[in-house]
Amino acid sequence: MDQTPLSRPNVDVLAQSASYAQHYRAGRRPIAAKASAQMLRNRFCLPMNDMGLPGAVVIDELIAAAEPGLIGNTDPNFYAWVMGASNPVGVAADWLTSAWGQNAAIYQSSPAAAVAEEAVEAWLLDLLDLPKESSVGFVSGATMATFVGLAAARGEVLSRFGHDYDAVGLQGAPLVRIYLSDDAHVANYAALRQLGFGDLNFHVLPSDSAGLMRPRDLADAIGREDGPKIVIAQAGHINSGGFEPLAEIAEIARTHSAWIHVDGAFGLWARVSPSRKYLTEGAELADSWSVDGHKWLQIPYACGFAIVRDRNAHRRAMQMTAGYLNAAEDDGRNPSGYVPELSRRAQGFVAWAVLRHLGRRGITELVHRHCAAASRLAERISQIDGLSVLNHVELNQIVVACDDRENEAWKIRNLVGLLNGSQGVFVHSARWKSRTILRLSVISMDTGRPQIDALAAAISSSWRAIDADSRN
Ligand SMILES: Cc1ncc(COP(=O)(O)O)c(C=O)c1O
């Protein structure tokens, strides 16, 4: 009987993939996906094959199927969403992580993975200047980091009111009040619902023009209600890049014994920049923080960090114990003790490699360069007749609106179409505060002044064409 492809060890595919990846990352390719969903289905959605295929054939097939449907978020001309560009050092560490095939569940299942996380935990707290006693869970992104932080918050604020969540869950629990802006990132609302909270729990505060809560609204609302409380503050609004006044919010929340969670998916990285740290003043007073590795740090997907000041509350919320998951006396930290999963990828290796590679200086330079580029771009766009920048650009986000409100939807959509179609960039529109906006995020690893100047020129010429069109 013929051998199936599975019965032959095939390590050549590793070199094949490495060679292709090198080629892919070195070249310039279309930034927008070229294939339609149907074309991609034709390539991917094949009948299940009975016999399997040699690895080299499969890898070639995968490349051919995926490439026309890839989005160029690793390209320096990508501005569409807040996404990182997968630093090649991180990619290399990611490959090793897969090649080693470690399960970073407990210390004993991969001592190296556990200790790598321990090292990164200390580096992150240092870089972000957060309380040194905090613990870090290595999760898949800021949504899961928020889930973890708020799970710790839930147990802790309930216990302050004599309710034992571990014993009875939310059954018979006092109503937990959660204060957040009506324009807080959807990830917060999603995590809250996954944790058993709903509309009755939410005290939704009206946001200002930057999407942020006003501390006086929080003070009014929180003072009128009793019971366990959680406040969710934003450090880096998804559209405006704005920061809520964290020190003021923390003071109000503390006065009312509320747990404070900071959603700093990308914005918290402003803390590494001496010229932008002021934006995050007071973040260190919070009880938990969510922050991404796969955005500004450029760690390959999927990487987020759940940071909780009270290590015991963190561990209580994520606890998972079983006889077969025993730990010896001198074992180190169990990675799964801080996250929802048990079997899990050894995230720590990749974060470790990228942080070692960039160093404090590299990360600071990255944030500083992107913020300076965003300011420059905003200034250039403000000079274009008929376009306005709606937000105060202090971070990396730019919200561009059309002055002709009546025709803004089609004009902005046309602008996006022209830019993406012929200018070698990738941008995106959004609906925000009843407006159709061009929403630009300067966050891709290699984006700097040359790309920004080219984008500003492209916006200007495309806008002139749209304007001329609308007059005909
Ligand atoms: C402010 C904010 N919070 C939360 C999230 C969710 O993060 P993730 O996509 O990593 O789960 C994002 C994503 O863009 C974000 O910008």
The ligand as a Tripos MOL2 file, in Angstrom:
@<TRIPOS>MOLECULE
LIG
   16    16     1     0     0
SMALL
NO_CHARGES

@<TRIPOS>ATOM
      1 C1         -9.3520   51.1050   21.8280 C.3       1 LIG1
      2 C2         -9.4860   49.6740   21.4380 C.ar      1 LIG1
      3 N1         -9.9110   48.7810   22.3430 N.ar      1 LIG1
      4 C3        -10.0590   47.4800   22.0290 C.ar      1 LIG1
      5 C4         -9.7500   47.0120   20.7840 C.ar      1 LIG1
      6 C5         -9.8970   45.5520   20.4550 C.3       1 LIG1
      7 O1         -8.6300   45.0160   20.2810 O.3       1 LIG1
      8 P1         -8.3500   43.6180   19.5730 P.3       1 LIG1
      9 O2         -8.8100   43.7960   18.1630 O.co2     1 LIG1
     10 O3         -6.8890   43.4360   19.6950 O.co2     1 LIG1
     11 O4         -9.1200   42.5720   20.2910 O.co2     1 LIG1
     12 C6         -9.2950   47.8950   19.8060 C.ar      1 LIG1
     13 C7         -8.9970   47.4370   18.4420 C.2       1 LIG1
     14 O5         -8.7690   48.2190   17.5330 O.2       1 LIG1
     15 C8         -9.1350   49.2610   20.1530 C.ar      1 LIG1
     16 O6         -8.6570   50.1490   19.2710 O.3       1 LIG1
@<TRIPOS>BOND
     1     1     2 1
     2     2     3 ar
     3     2    15 ar
     4     3     4 ar
     5     4     5 ar
     6     5     6 1
     7     5    12 ar
     8     6     7 1
     9     7     8 1
    10     8     9 2
    11     8    10 1
    12     8    11 1
    13    12    13 1
    14    12    15 ar
    15    13    14 2
    16    15    16 1
@<TRIPOS>SUBSTRUCTURE
     1 LIG1         1 GROUP 0 **** ****
